[in-house]
Amino acid sequence: MINKKLILSISIVAIITTGCDDKQTASNTTPSNKSTVDKVANSVTTNIESVAKKVEQISQDVQESTEPTVNDIAKKVKEVQKTVSETTTEDIKEKITEASASVVKVVKDTIATPNATVLYKKCAGCHGAKGEKVALGKSQIIKGWDSVKITDALKGYKAGTYGGAMKGLMKSQVSSMSDKEIETLSTLISTF
């Protein structure tokens, strides 16, 4: 709706514009021409009323023509807000689920993956820091072995199906190791 101040402003402009021409006429008139001044004043008043009616009609027309558009825009804004709100909530839930799954996987992997360096510490006393020694003067040097050969040997010691003079000692060393620990340790030793 067009503001009433706008209508008033337009009316004042119309009065001033029309009144300026009429003032000159009125100032030049004498009291005997008073009826002419009254006619001009009535004419100005009629013009102002006419302009005011036209402005009011235009205001109503504008309001009527824009109201459906304004209502439609308001409705669309609400829909967009709802969509953004729902999408954001869904996205956040999805991101949290993904992040949680990643964290859980990392934790499980960390817990499930043995630390090869820690496992090798009990081997290093006999085999040397890099598998370069003959353990207790009776074993083979394990440095340079591939991971499959090391895994087979350690699993054989654990099962009691592999080894010579050190078979009993090695069985006690690997009996508490899981297959995952044996594989992890074998991978580390193969890098020596």
C-alpha positions in Angstrom: 0.0 0.0 0.0 1.4 3.4 -0.9 2.2 5.4 2.1 -0.2 8.3 3.0 2.8 10.6 3.2 3.4 10.0 -0.4 -0.1 10.9 -1.3 0.1 14.0 0.8 3.4 15.0 -0.8 2.0 14.7 -4.3 -1.0 16.7 -3.3 1.2 19.5 -1.9 3.2 19.6 -5.0 0.0 19.9 -7.1 -1.2 22.7 -4.9 2.1 24.6 -5.0 2.4 24.2 -8.8 -1.2 25.2 -9.5 -1.2 27.9 -6.8 1.8 29.7 -8.1 0.1 30.6 -11.4 -3.0 31.5 -9.6 -1.3 33.7 -7.0 0.0 36.0 -9.6 -3.5 36.3 -10.9 -4.9 36.8 -7.5 -2.4 39.5 -6.5 -3.2 41.4 -9.7 -6.9 41.3 -8.9 -8.7 44.0 -7.1 -11.5 43.5 -4.7 -14.0 43.9 -7.5 -12.5 40.8 -9.1 -13.0 38.7 -6.0 -15.3 36.3 -7.8 -12.5 35.5 -10.2 -10.2 34.6 -7.3 -12.9 32.4 -5.9 -13.3 30.7 -9.2 -9.5 30.1 -9.3 -9.5 28.8 -5.7 -12.4 26.5 -6.5 -10.6 25.3 -9.6 -7.4 24.6 -7.6 -9.4 22.7 -4.9 -11.1 20.7 -7.6 -7.8 19.9 -9.3 -6.3 18.9 -5.9 -9.2 16.6 -5.1 -9.0 15.1 -8.6 -5.2 14.5 -8.2 -5.8 13.1 -4.7 -8.4 10.7 -6.1 -6.1 9.6 -8.9 -3.3 9.1 -6.5 -5.5 7.1 -4.2 -6.8 5.0 -7.2 -3.2 4.4 -8.4 -2.3 3.4 -4.8 -5.2 0.9 -4.7 -4.3 -0.4 -8.1 -0.7 -0.9 -7.2 -1.6 -2.6 -3.9 -4.1 -4.9 -5.6 -1.7 -5.8 -8.4 1.3 -6.4 -6.2 -0.5 -8.2 -3.3 -0.6 -11.6 -5.0 3.1 -11.2 -6.0 4.1 -10.2 -2.5 2.1 -13.1 -1.1 3.7 -15.5 -3.6 7.2 -14.3 -2.8 6.5 -14.6 1.0 5.3 -18.2 0.4 8.4 -19.0 -1.6 10.7 -17.5 1.0 9.1 -19.7 3.7 9.6 -22.8 1.4 13.2 -21.9 0.9 13.8 -21.4 4.6 12.2 -24.8 5.3 14.2 -26.5 2.6 17.5 -24.9 3.9 16.6 -25.9 7.5 15.8 -29.5 6.6 18.7 -29.8 4.2 21.1 -28.5 6.8 19.7 -30.8 9.5 19.9 -33.8 7.2 23.4 -32.8 6.0 24.6 -32.4 9.6 23.2 -35.8 10.6 24.8 -37.4 7.5 28.2 -35.7 8.3 28.0 -36.8 11.9 27.3 -40.4 10.9 30.2 -40.4 8.4 32.6 -38.8 10.9 31.5 -41.3 13.6 32.0 -44.2 11.3 35.5 -42.9 10.4 36.4 -42.4 14.0 35.1 -45.9 15.0 37.1 -47.4 12.1 40.3 -45.7 13.1 39.8 -46.7 16.7 39.1 -50.3 15.8 42.1 -50.4 13.4 44.3 -48.9 16.1 43.2 -51.4 18.7 43.2 -54.2 16.2 46.6 -53.4 14.7 49.4 -54.5 16.9 52.5 -52.4 17.3 55.2 -54.3 15.5 58.0 -52.3 17.2 56.7 -53.3 20.6 56.3 -56.9 19.5 59.9 -57.1 18.2 61.4 -55.8 21.5 61.2 -59.3 22.9 62.9 -60.7 19.8 65.7 -58.2 19.7 67.3 -59.5 22.9 68.4 -62.7 21.0 68.1 -61.7 17.3 69.6 -58.2 17.5 68.0 -54.8 16.8 67.8 -55.6 13.1 67.7 -59.4 13.1 71.4 -59.5 12.3 72.4 -62.0 15.1 72.4 -65.8 15.3 70.1 -66.1 18.4 71.9 -67.8 21.3 74.5 -69.0 18.8 72.0 -71.6 17.5 69.5 -70.0 15.1 69.6 -68.6 11.6 70.0 -64.9 10.9 66.5 -63.6 10.1 67.6 -60.4 8.5 66.7 -60.5 4.8 63.8 -63.0 5.1 60.6 -62.1 3.4 57.4 -61.8 5.4 55.9 -65.1 4.1 58.9 -67.1 5.3 58.9 -65.3 8.7 55.1 -65.8 9.1 55.4 -69.5 8.2 58.2 -70.0 10.7 56.4 -68.1 13.6 53.2 -70.0 12.9 55.2 -73.3 12.8 56.8 -72.5 16.1 53.4 -71.7 17.6 52.0 -75.0 16.3 55.1 -77.0 17.3 55.7 -78.1 13.7 58.8 -75.9 12.9 62.2 -75.4 14.3 65.3 -77.2 15.5 67.2 -76.7 18.8 65.3 -73.5 19.6 61.9 -74.9 18.9 60.8 -75.1 22.6 62.0 -71.6 23.4 60.4 -70.1 20.3 57.1 -71.9 20.9 56.8 -70.1 24.3 57.7 -66.8 22.7 54.9 -67.0 20.0 52.2 -69.1 21.7 50.4 -66.0 23.0 50.6 -64.1 19.7 47.5 -63.8 17.5 47.7 -64.4 13.7 47.4 -60.6 13.2 50.4 -60.0 15.6 52.4 -62.6 13.8 51.7 -61.0 10.4 52.5 -57.5 11.7 55.8 -58.7 13.2 56.7 -60.6 10.0 56.1 -57.4 8.0 58.4 -55.4 10.2 61.2 -58.1 10.2 61.0 -58.3 6.4 62.1 -54.7 6.2 65.4 -55.4 8.0 
